Amino acid sequence: LSENITKPGERNVTYPIKGQEDGQGYITSEPKEGSIGIVMIQEWWGMNKSITLTAETFAKAGNFVVLTPDLYRGKVAQDREEAGHYMGGLDWPGAIANISAAVQYLKSKGCKKVGVCGFCMGGALTIATAANCEDIDAAVPFYGVPDLSKVPVEKIKCPVFAHFAEKDQAKGFSDCTARDNL
């Protein structure tokens, strides 16, 4: 992978998480009263430079405030093996609490609506968080399905616009079969 992609992304915001150490992440701008927020969840690589640049692109495209939580707390994978290790060791309930806290942080700072989006692992966490956090106004997973035996998808109250790939080889996680199991 390019060193430019795997360099850690900038962390410039801290927010409280009930029962955990404070969360840290990257925020594109200071929220203003009435603004729209997006909590953007990283891929399995971690909060790297690529994901913070994607946050900036989203922010500019729709005049959004985008907050990207650092779920690996400063670690960024350099290769697939390391990324798989980080994802496999992720405390999913803790990550869901972190994402939920990021949503609540944006709302407490004036965002009138906050959506959650994520890519790959972040897509799965988007679905899992939507099932566990009633404060989310919309969820947009870009592929990735969590363990459905542990995620009460029937509790999702917000609109969901999910994206899956017809040619993806990750059966049951990011292909259309995974989508059909939701």
N, C-alpha and C positions, 0 to 999 in steps of 0.2 A: 504494500500500500504506500501511496505517496506520503512523505513526511508531512506535507501541508495538510493532508486530511486527518492524520492521526495526532497532530499536535493538540494538546488539551485546549478546549474552548475557554474563553474568559469567564470567570465567575465574578459577578458584580452585584449580587443581591442575596440577602439572607432573610429567611422567613421561619416562623415558628411551626413546629410539627408536634402535635400533642403526643406525649409519651416517648419522644425521640430527641436526639440532638437536632438543633436547628438545621433546616435545609438550606442548601446553597444552589445557585443557578445563575443563568445568564438572562438578563431582561433587556429588551431592545430599547425601551424608553420608560420614563416614569408614567404610571397610569394617571389619567385625569378623570374627573367626575364625568360619567356618561360614556367613557370609552369602552371599546370591545376588546376583550382579552382572549388570548390563545395560550394554553399550556401545551408546549410541543415536547413530545417524549422522544428521547434518543433511540437509535438503533443499538444493536448489541455491542457496538464498538465502544460506547461511552459518550460522554459529552465532549465531542471533539470540535475542531475548528469547522468542519463541514456542517455540523448541526447548528452551530451558532450563525454561520453564514446563511443557512436555510431559514433560520428564525428571522434574520434581517430581511430576506427576500419576502417572506410572508408578511412581515410588518409593513413594508413599503407597498406591497400589492394591494392591501386593503385598509391601510391606516390603522393597523391593529397594534396592541401591546402584546408582545410575545415573551413568555417566560419559559425557559428550558431548565427543568430541574436536573441537577447532577446526581443521578441515582447511584453511581459508582463512587461518589465522593472523592473525585480527583483522579481516579484511575481511568486510563484510556488504553484499549487493546491495540497492539501493533500487528496482530495477525489473527487468522480465523481460530486457531487453537486457543489463544488467550481470550478472544471474544466469547467463545463457547464456554470457557471456564468462568468468566465473569457472569454471563447470563445464567449458567447453571447454578451459581452460588448466590444469585440475587434473592434477597428476602422479599418475596412478592407482596405479602401483606404490608411490610414496611414501605415498599415502593408505592403501593396504592395509597397509603397514608401520606407519603411525601407528595404525590401528585395531587391528592385531595387538598392538602395544606396549601399547595401552590395556587389552586383554584380559589380557595378561601382568601388567600393573600391578595390576589388581584381584585376580588370583590370588595375586600376591606379597604382597598386603595381607590375605589371609585368605579371600577369596571361594572357596567350594568349587566353585561352578559359575558360568560366565559365558556369557550369551547375547549375541548381537548383533542389533539391529534397526535399520531405517532406512526413510526415506520418500523416494520418488522417486529422485533420485540416490543417496540413502542406502540405498535398497532394492537398487539395482544394486551398490553397494559392499558391502552385506551379503552378497550372493551371491558376489561376487568374493573377499571376505575368507574366507568359509567354505571356498572352494575352495583357499585358500592358507595357512590357519592351522589346524593340528590342535588347538589349545587351546580352540577354541570348542565349547561344549556344546549350543547350539541357535542357529538363525538364523531370524529373522522379518522378511523383507522386505515392506514395504507398497508394492508395485508398483516397477517399475524393473528392467530386465535389462541386465547389462553386455554388452560385445562378446564374444559366445560364442566367437569365433575366438581370443580371447586369454585366456579363463578356462576352466581345466580342471574343469568342473562334475562330471565323473566322480570327482574326488578328494574331493568333499564327503563327510565321514564323520558329521557331526552331523545330527540331525533338522532339517528345514526346514518351516516353516509359512508359505507364501507367499500374498500377497493381491494380486489383480488385478481390474481393473474391466471389466465387460461393455460399458460405454458410453464408455470412454476412447478418445480420438481419436489418441493417440500410438502409432500402429501400430508394432509391433516393439519397443516400449520398456516400456509399462505396460498394454497391453490383454491380452485373453485369448490372442491369437495369440502374444504374447511368452512368456506362461506356457507355452504348448504347445511352444515351441521349447526349453525347458529340458531 
